[in-house]
């Protein structure tokens, strides 16, 4: 609200007018009592009005001297506030620092407040946790609108490509295969692969395709044998028989491999995998080849297009989820907040740990802000325009100061009556 329409200004002007009117009334009473000769009741009126006028003028001078020079006269120790602006700023800053930012006082109040317990009670309320989750949803949607998509896409592409180029693919592959071979996991993988292969070979359509391959091979490689065999037995039957025998032989071999932990195939597999893991870790040529493959993969247009569109897909997915009333992210956040509230209510050790962290954080923050806030307050007060400072202070406390003028007038008049009474008493 501006000073032009500030109701305090009209109220202050009205009280100043009343105080001035009371002073003029006392001066008028003093003049009338002297004109009447100061006899009888007029002597008492004169004593009251004279002392009241002196009290009113003294308090007017005192009030005015706080803000400006009375009647513009260069009287010492007047215009106290504007002349002491810098000292007031320093004193106010020190007062705030010592009374409001004293670390021991703040930490004692924070410890009594028990913020962890209050936070737990607050979060345990489903309505409040939902409200907080909805607020987070709004902030997240605003943040998505705030992002410069082109810039984010460029930065994300640059980051992903840079990380891929720095990635030691050979070492990672060696570590993964090393984990795979630990505790015989690679043998379990082999078993699973062999079992799947066996189930695949038992399928009729697989046998049919094998038979067709055998027939085509015979017809291509031994056409004479093919025409001769047809007189004795159809070549299709021969293909089916060979396919069935081949599948049965392979299945028998697979069963034998699965049943024998020391089967030669297992030992060959063990040796090959161990050697390959060692080469991944120690062979520079293999590492260089894998690095070349990785670089070719990174430079492939399909991967570049995928990385370029990664942020668009992330952005669309986040926005789509956050805009739904049954948002998975919001629901997860709400459940997490409610769970945190329940844990804080039921776990004294968690409350104590959180309170301790808050106290330590508040202590560090207070130490950093204490001098900064003090300097800010002092510099702010010192930078104020003197006329504006005086005006704002007078509007804030000027109303109460006018009552000092009223009280000074009345108290002065009463003292005048007492002094006149004492004079009359001692005269007799």
N, C-alpha and C positions, 0 to 999 in steps of 0.2 A: 504494500500500500504506500503510495507516495505521500510526501509531506503536505501536498496541496489539499488532499482530502483526508488527512489523518485527523480523527476526532480528538486526539490528544491536544492538537494545536488549539482548537476552539475552547476546549476545557481549560487549558492553561491561560488563554487570553481572558476568559471569564473570571477565573480566580485572581489573576493580576488586577483586573478592574475592581473586584470586590475589596482586595487589600488596599488599593489606592483610594477607593471610596471611603473605607474605614479611617485611613490616615487623614483625608480631607475633613471627615466628620469630627475627628479629634481636634484638628486645628481650628475648625469653626467653633467648637465648644470652648476651646481655650480663648479665642478672640471674644466671644460673647460674654464669658465669665469676667474677663478684664473690663469689658465695656460696662458690665453691671457693677463693678467696683469690688469684686471678690469679697463680698460680705455675706454672711449667713451660708445658705446652701451653695451660693455661687463660688465660695472659696473651695468647697469640696469638689465642685465640678471643675474648677480651674486646676486643682491639684491632680485630679484624675486625668483630665484631657492633656495637660502638659506632659505628665510622665508617660501616658499612652502614646503621644506623638513622638516623644524621644525614643521609646522602645520600638515603635513602628519604623522610624527612620533608621535606627541602628540595625534592625533585622533586614530592612530593605538593602542597606549597604552591604551587609554580610552575604545575603543571597546573591546579589548582583556581582559582588567581588569574586564569587566562585567562577563565573562564566565570562565576565568582561570587565572593563574599567568603568566604574560608575560615572555617568555623564561624560565619558571619554577622558577623564582627568588621569594623568600619569601618577596615580597614588601608589606607593609601594605596597607590595603583597596583595595586589588585586589581579583580576584575570588569572586566577590560580590554575584552573584546569588547562587552558591553552598554553600557558607558559610552562606547565609541568607535564606536557604530553609525553615526552620521552621517559621521564621518571615514572609516570603512571604506567606506561607500557612495560617497562622493566619490572615494576612492582607487581603488576597483574600477571605477567608471565611467571615470575617466581612464585607467586601465590598459587597459581594453577599447578605448577610443577611440584611444589612441596605438599599441597593439600589433596590433589587429585591424581597425581602421577607418581607418588611415592611407592616404590616397589613393595615394601613390606605391607603397607596398607592395602594395596590392590590385591596382593597374593593372599592376605588374611581373609579379605572379603570373598575372593574367589573360592578359597578352600571351604569356607562356611557355606557358600552357595551350593556346593556339591553338583557341578554341572553335569557329570556323567549320569547321576541318578535322575536328574531332571530331564536330560536328553532321552534316557531310556523310557521314562513315563510318557514323554511326548511322542516318541516314535512308535510306542506300543499301541497307540490309538489308531485303528485302521483308517479313520477319516483323515487324520493328519499325515500318515504315511502316504495315503493316496494323493492328498493335496500336494505334498512335496514331490511325489513322482510326476504329477501333472505339471508342476512348475518346471521340473527338469525337462519334460517333454517340450514345453514351450521354448525354453532356452535352446534346446538342441535344434528345433526347427528354425529358430532365428539364426543360429550359428550356421546351419546349412545354407540359408539364404545369404548370409554374409560372405561366404567363401567365393572367391573368384575362381570359377570352375576351370577356366583355361590355365590359370597359374597353378592351381592345385594339380591339374592333370600333368602339366610339365614337370612339376617338382616330384610327383609320384613316379612318373616314368623315369626321370633321372635317378631317383633313389633306387628303384627296383633294378634297373640296368646296372648301376654302379655296384650294388650288392652282389648281383649275379656274376659280374666280371671279377670281383674280388674273391668269390667263393672258390675254395680249393676242392673241386669236385672229386678228384682222385682220392684225396685224404678222407673225405667224407664217406665215399664208397667203401674204402678200406675199413673205416671204423664201423660202418653198418654191417658189413660182412663179418667183421670180427665179433660183433655182438651176436650175429646170427649163428656163428659156429660155437659160441660159448654154451656149455652144458648140453651139447648134442642137439641144439635146436635145428641145425641144418639137416640132421638125419630125420627129424620129425617132418621137416618140410619135404624131404625126399619121399618119405613114406606117403604123405598126403598126395604128392604128385603122382606116384606110382599107382595108388588106389584110384585116383581119378582117371588115369590112363586106362587101367583095367576096366573100369565101368564104361569108358568110352568105346573100347574095343568090343565089348559084349553087345553093343547095340546093333540090331539087324541092318540098319541103313549104312553103318560103317562097313560091315561085312560085304554088303552089296557093292559099295563103291570100290572096295579092295578087289572083289571079283572082277568088276569091269576093268580096272586097271591091269589086272593080270591077263585078261583076255586080249585087251588092246596091245599089250606088250608082246604076247605070243604071236598075234597076227602081224605085227610090225617086224619083229625080229626073225621069225621062222614061218614065213608064209607057206612053204612046202609042207612043213610039219602040220600046219593048221589044216590044210586041205586033206592030208592023210588021216589025221586023227578023226576027222568028221565021219569017216566011214565006220570007225569003231565006236567012238563015243563023242557026243557033242562037246565042242570046245567050251561052251558055257558051263556045262557040268564040271569040266575039269577046273575052270576058274573058280567056281563056287567051292569045290573041294579044297583047292589050294588055299583059298582065302580062309576057309574054316580051319584048316590045319595050321595056317600061319597065325591066326588069332589065338588058337589053342596053345600053340608053342610059346607065343609071347606071354600069354596069361600065366602059363606054368612057370616061365622064367621070372615073371613079376612076383608070383607067390613065393618062389624060392628066395628072391631078393628080400622080400618083406619078412620072411621067416628066419633068415640067417643074418645076425648082426655083423659077422665077419665075411660076408659075401664079397667076392672080388670087385663087383660093381660098386659096392659101398666104399671099399678101400680106394678104388680109382677116383670116385667122387670126392672122398675125403682129401686125397692127395692133391687133386686138381684145385679144389676150392682153397685149401691152405696155401698152395703155391700162388694162386691168383691174388689172395689177400696180401701175401708178402710182396708180390710185384706192385700192387697198388700203393703200398707204403714205401717201396724202395726203388722201383724201376723208373728212372727219369723218362725213358722213352714212352712207356705206357702212360705215365702221368701227362706227358706232353700231348699224346694222342687224345686222351680224354679232355684235356684243356682245349684242344682244337675243336673237338666235337661240341663242347660247351659253347665256345665262341660262335660257331656256326649256328647253333640253336638260338643263341641270343640275337644274332643278326637276322634270323629268319623273319620275313614279313609277317607271318601269322602270329609269332610271339610278340613282335612289335605292335601289331594291331591290338592284340589282347591286352598288353600292358597299357596302351593308350586309352582303351575303353574301360580300364579297371575302375577308375574313380567314378565314371558315369554309372556303372553298375552298383558300386557301393553307395553312391549318393541316392540313386533311385530306390535301392533296397531299404536304406535307412529312412528315407522320407515316407515310403509306402508303409513301413511298419509303424512309424511314429504317428502317422495320420489316422491310423485305425483306432477305434475305441478299445479294442482288445489287443493293443500293441504288446508284442512279446517282450520287448525291451522295457517298456513301462511296467508291465506286470512283474518282470524279474526284479526291477529296481524296487518296486513296492514291497515285494516279498523279502528282499534283502534288508530293507530299512526296518520292516516289522520284526524280522529275525534279530537284527541288531538291537532293537528296543527290548525284546524279550531277554536277550542275553545280558544286556546291561542291568535289567531288573533282577535277574536270577543269579548273576555271577558277581559276588563281591570283589573277587580278584581282578576281574575285567574292569569294574568301575574304578577300583583303586589305581590300576595301571593307566586308564584313560585320564583320570583326574591328575595323576602325576605328570603325564605328558602335557596336559593343558597348562598346568602350573609352570612347568619348565619353559614351554613356549611363550606363555604370558610374561615370564620373567625376562626372557631374551628380547621379546618385542617391546616391553616397557623400557628396558635399558636403551634400545635403539631409538625409540620415539621420544623419550623424555626430553633430551636436549633439543631435538628437532622441533617438537611442539612448542617448547619454551621460546626458542628463537623465532618461530613463526608468529606467535602471539605478539611478542615485543615488536617485531618488524612491521606487523600489520597495524598495530596501534600507532606506531610512529609515522606510518605512511598516510594516515588519515588526514584529510583537510581539516584545519583547525576550526573553521566556521561550521563545517558539517559535524564535526565531533561535538562542539558546544551545543549545536542545535539538537542533536539526537539525545545527548545527556539531559538537556533541559526539558525536552519533551518526556523523557522517561521519569525524571525525579522532580521536575519543576512544580508539579501539582502539590507534592508533599512539602516542598520548600515554601510555598505560599501560605500553607497553614502555620509555618514557623512565624511568618509575618503577622498572621492573625493572633497567634498566641503571644507574640512579643507585644502587640498593641494592648491586649487585655491584661497581660501580666504587668506590663509597665504601668497601666492605669491603676491596678490594684496596689502596686508598690507606692505609687504617688499618694493614694488614699492613706496607706499606712504611715507614710512619712508625715503627711499633713496631720494625721491623728496624733502622732507622737509630738509634733510641734505644739499642737493645741494643749496636749496633756502637760507638757513640761512648762508651758507658759503659765499655767495655774499653779 
